[in-house]
């Protein structure tokens, strides 16, 4: 039996992964943005060990979530599932950050840095990362006209970079990324073409399966490895991203 924390798991793929993990006999801690979503998740998965509450849009909210998770003890795996999608309008958070960057890029960085190190890390990326450039010189969209699809694609490339950086920095731990496919969730929309019944399986497999125990520094789609955008494996770019996130958040990953 493993113990797993899943960010952004009050609905969608995160909650689906939670259900499957509980069915397999594991302990699961969910995360919800607010009390209303936490209550909904508790009704949907009453056997979850706990639900932590916090808004990952703000640095303070992410730090609060990390503190709540740490207060619950050690975890065998963390699945970084929380994200907003590719049709977002430009909106600036209380911290002065584009909210897509704050939730999709910065929050998994801060959670990775602050949550007690598990045995396995799993980051949800997207096939849209292939069309992206890391754009670290304008990661906060100060000099470009906003494009929600591009912002999302960049953030999913950043998640891959973070997964591979963690694998490089912590070789005693497995760190991988997943492409769940474009599926008909609230984020993906009703016309998304991929199989919803496959979309949560790979992250669960990477988090707990004995057959996945040797995988690290990998990118997977439907249980099979794929080669990512080459920028994701660029160590110089990875370090620049870590440094940028550390400067913005005041939290250093080491």
C-alpha positions in Angstrom: 0.0 0.0 0.0 1.3 3.5 -0.9 0.3 6.9 0.2 -0.3 9.5 -2.5 -1.1 13.2 -2.6 -2.8 14.5 -5.7 -3.0 18.2 -6.4 -6.1 19.6 -8.1 -8.1 16.5 -7.4 -11.6 17.6 -6.5 -12.7 16.9 -10.0 -11.5 15.6 -13.4 -8.5 13.4 -13.9 -7.2 14.1 -10.4 -10.3 12.7 -8.8 -10.4 9.8 -11.3 -6.8 8.9 -10.3 -7.9 9.1 -6.7 -10.7 6.7 -7.2 -8.5 4.2 -9.0 -5.8 4.4 -6.3 -8.3 3.8 -3.6 -9.7 0.9 -5.5 -6.2 -0.6 -5.6 -5.9 -0.3 -1.9 -3.8 2.8 -1.5 -4.2 5.8 0.8 -5.1 9.0 -1.0 -5.0 12.6 0.0 -6.9 15.0 -2.3 -6.6 18.7 -2.8 -9.4 21.2 -3.4 -9.3 25.0 -4.1 -12.0 25.9 -1.6 -14.4 24.4 0.9 -17.2 23.9 -1.6 -15.0 21.8 -3.9 -13.6 19.9 -0.9 -17.1 19.0 0.2 -18.0 17.8 -3.3 -14.8 15.7 -3.4 -15.5 14.2 0.0 -19.0 13.2 -1.2 -17.5 11.7 -4.4 -14.6 9.9 -2.7 -15.5 9.5 1.0 -12.7 6.9 1.5 -10.0 9.5 0.8 -7.8 9.9 3.8 -8.0 13.7 3.9 -8.6 16.7 1.7 -6.3 19.7 1.9 -7.6 23.1 0.9 -5.8 26.0 -0.7 -5.8 28.1 -3.8 -2.7 27.4 -5.9 -3.1 30.7 -7.7 -1.2 32.5 -5.0 2.2 31.8 -3.5 0.7 32.0 0.0 -1.9 29.4 -1.0 0.6 27.0 -2.4 2.7 27.3 0.7 -0.3 26.6 2.8 -1.1 23.5 0.8 2.5 22.3 1.2 2.3 22.8 5.0 -1.0 20.9 5.2 0.5 18.0 3.3 3.6 17.9 5.4 1.5 18.0 8.6 0.0 14.7 7.4 3.3 12.9 7.3 5.4 11.3 4.6 4.0 10.3 1.2 5.2 7.7 -1.2 4.2 9.7 -4.3 3.0 13.1 -5.3 1.0 13.6 -8.5 1.1 17.2 -9.7 -2.2 17.3 -11.5 -3.6 20.9 -10.8 -3.8 23.1 -13.9 -6.0 25.5 -15.8 -6.6 25.0 -19.5 -5.7 26.5 -22.9 -8.7 28.8 -23.4 -7.9 31.1 -20.5 -8.2 34.9 -20.8 -5.3 37.0 -19.4 -5.7 37.5 -15.7 -3.2 38.7 -13.1 -3.1 37.2 -9.7 -2.7 39.0 -6.3 1.0 38.3 -6.7 1.1 40.1 -10.0 1.5 37.0 -12.1 -0.4 35.6 -15.1 -2.7 33.0 -13.5 -1.8 30.3 -16.0 1.9 30.6 -15.1 1.0 30.8 -11.4 -1.0 27.6 -11.3 0.5 25.5 -14.1 4.2 26.4 -13.6 4.9 28.0 -10.3 2.7 26.0 -8.0 4.2 22.6 -8.9 7.6 24.1 -8.5 6.8 25.4 -5.0 5.0 22.2 -4.0 8.0 20.2 -5.2 10.4 22.4 -3.2 8.4 22.4 0.0 6.6 19.0 0.3 8.8 16.4 2.0 10.5 14.4 -0.7 8.5 11.3 -1.7 9.8 8.3 -3.5 8.0 9.2 -6.7 7.0 12.4 -8.5 4.5 12.6 -11.4 3.8 15.7 -13.4 1.0 16.1 -15.8 2.0 17.7 -19.1 0.3 17.8 -22.4 0.9 17.0 -26.1 0.5 20.7 -26.7 4.0 21.2 -25.2 5.5 20.1 -28.5 4.3 23.3 -30.1 5.8 25.5 -27.4 9.0 27.4 -26.7 10.0 27.8 -23.1 10.1 31.6 -23.5 12.0 32.1 -20.3 12.9 35.7 -21.3 9.2 36.6 -21.2 7.7 33.9 -19.0 5.4 36.5 -17.4 4.0 37.8 -20.7 5.2 41.4 -20.2 6.3 41.8 -23.8 3.9 39.7 -25.8 0.2 39.9 -26.6 -1.6 37.3 -24.6 -2.5 34.0 -26.1 -4.1 31.4 -23.8 -3.2 28.4 -25.9 0.4 29.4 -26.1 0.6 30.2 -22.4 -0.8 26.8 -21.6 1.5 25.0 -24.0 4.5 26.8 -22.5 3.4 25.9 -19.0 3.2 22.2 -19.9 6.7 22.4 -21.3 7.8 24.0 -18.0 6.2 21.0 -16.1 8.3 18.6 -18.2 11.4 20.7 -17.5 10.6 20.6 -13.8 10.1 16.8 -13.8 13.4 16.2 -15.6 15.2 18.7 -13.3 13.9 16.9 -10.2 15.1 13.5 -11.7 18.5 15.1 -12.3 18.9 16.7 -8.9 17.5 13.8 -6.9 18.7 10.6 -8.6 17.5 8.5 -5.6 13.9 9.3 -6.5 11.8 8.7 -9.6 10.4 11.7 -11.4 8.4 11.4 -14.6 5.8 13.3 -16.7 2.6 12.2 -18.3 0.6 13.2 -21.4 -3.0 12.2 -20.5 -4.3 13.1 -23.9 -7.0 15.6 -24.9 -10.0 14.2 -23.1 -13.6 15.4 -22.4 -13.1 16.8 -18.9 -14.1 20.3 -17.8 -10.7 21.5 -18.9 -10.6 19.6 -22.2 -14.2 20.4 -23.2 -16.9 18.0 -24.5 -15.4 17.6 -28.0 -12.0 16.4 -26.9 -11.1 13.3 -29.0 -9.1 11.0 -26.7 -10.3 8.2 -24.5 -11.3 9.4 -21.0 -10.9 5.9 -19.7 -7.2 5.9 -20.5 -6.4 9.4 -19.3 -5.7 8.7 -15.6 -4.1 5.3 -15.9 -0.5 6.3 -16.6 -0.1 8.7 -13.7 -1.4 6.0 -11.3 0.9 3.4 -12.8 4.0 5.7 -12.4 2.9 6.6 -8.9 2.5 3.1 -7.4 3.2 0.2 -9.8 6.1 -2.1 -9.2 6.6 -2.4 -13.0 7.1 1.4 -13.2 9.5 1.5 -10.2 12.7 1.9 -12.4 11.3 4.6 -14.6 12.7 8.1 -14.1 13.3 11.1 -16.3 10.7 9.9 -18.6 7.7 11.2 -20.6 4.8 8.8 -21.0 1.5 8.5 -22.9 -0.8 5.6 -22.3 1.8 3.6 -20.4 4.4 4.0 -23.2 7.4 6.3 -23.3 7.6 9.2 -25.8 10.4 11.6 -26.7 9.4 15.1 -25.5 10.2 18.5 -27.0 14.1 18.7 -26.8 13.9 21.9 -24.8 12.6 19.8 -21.8 15.9 18.0 -21.5 18.1 21.1 -21.9 19.8 21.3 -18.5 20.7 25.0 -19.0 17.0 25.9 -19.6 15.9 23.7 -16.7 18.2 25.6 -14.3 17.0 29.0 -15.6 13.4 27.9 -15.0 14.3 26.8 -11.4 16.1 30.1 -10.8 13.2 32.2 -12.1 10.7 30.3 -10.0 12.9 30.6 -7.0 13.3 34.4 -7.5 9.5 34.9 -7.9 8.4 32.6 -5.1 11.2 33.1 -2.6 11.4 29.3 -2.4 14.5 27.5 -3.6 14.5 23.9 -4.8 17.7 22.1 -3.8 
